[in-house]
Amino acid sequence: MIAQTDKEKKHRGINALIVEKDMDGFVIGPKENKLGIRGSDTHSLMFNDVKVPKENRIGEDGFGFKFAMKTLAGGRIGIAAQALGIAAGAYELALKYSQERKAFGTEISNHQAIAFKLADMYTRIQAARLLVYQAAKDKDNGDNYDLSGAMAKLYASQVAMETAVEAVQIHGGNGFVKEYHVERLMRDAKITRIYEGTSEIQKIVISRSILQ
């Protein structure tokens, strides 16, 4: 007989269930009016004394916690990739604009203040890309990706926010105008530091992994 750990005993009663939309007590809330990712509908799900039959349980008793944690860990790689895409898009728009916009008789990309911003943006994006690739590789190979996924999400989301803000700055006043698109990327970048575990949660995951 294999003895259960305290952690396994603690989470034994946590299960994953399939809740069907016509079940009594299950209500889908109104569409949220969000800061960013407005192209994706978001609704609150409310469960008021919903009775779910046992046959709607996924897996064995206690499977729910492990299932939820694995889903979160895998989802973090997806959010890291999303953040990387936002950062890369913001950088590309800023680079293009800097080579077209002129100030003091030359394209603003020729001014060191702008050129250095672009250099920093590009370097951070490349570093974030390598972290995302490593996490994806770990998952594809069947290796543990809790640490690599957390690092990828933490850093890529930070880079997305910083790059989008700098892209707006490079655009100057035009960066505040919807026509130039970078303001949208700045709003979209923020959520990558929040969902699938906040940046603070990623630091907890990382610190626990390296302090074992």
Stockholm file with secondary structure:
# STOCKHOLM 1.0

chainA/1-212         MIAQTDKEKKHRGINALIVEKDMDGFVIGPKENKLGIRGSDTHSLMFNDVKVPKENRIGEDGFGFKFAMKTLAGGRIGIAAQALGIAAGAYELALKYSQERKAFGTEISNHQAIAFKLADMYTRIQAARLLVYQAAKDKDNGDNYDLSGAMAKLYASQVAMETAVEAVQIHGGNGFVKEYHVERLMRDAKITRIYEGTSEIQKIVISRSILQ
#=GR chainA/1-212 SS CCCCCHHHHHTTTCCEECCCTTSTTEEEEEECCCSSCTTSCCEEEEESSCCCCGGGEESSTTHHHHHHHHHHHHHHHHHHHHHHHHHHHHHHHHHHHHTTCEETTEEGGGSHHHHHHHHHHHHHHHHHHHHHHHHHHHHHTTCCCHHHHHHHHHHHHHHHHHHHHHHHHHHGGGGGSGGGSHHHHHHHHHHTTTTTSCHHHHHHHHHHHHTC
#=GC SS_cons         CCCCCHHHHHTTTCCEECCCTTSTTEEEEEECCCSSCTTSCCEEEEESSCCCCGGGEESSTTHHHHHHHHHHHHHHHHHHHHHHHHHHHHHHHHHHHHTTCEETTEEGGGSHHHHHHHHHHHHHHHHHHHHHHHHHHHHHTTCCCHHHHHHHHHHHHHHHHHHHHHHHHHHGGGGGSGGGSHHHHHHHHHHTTTTTSCHHHHHHHHHHHHTC
//
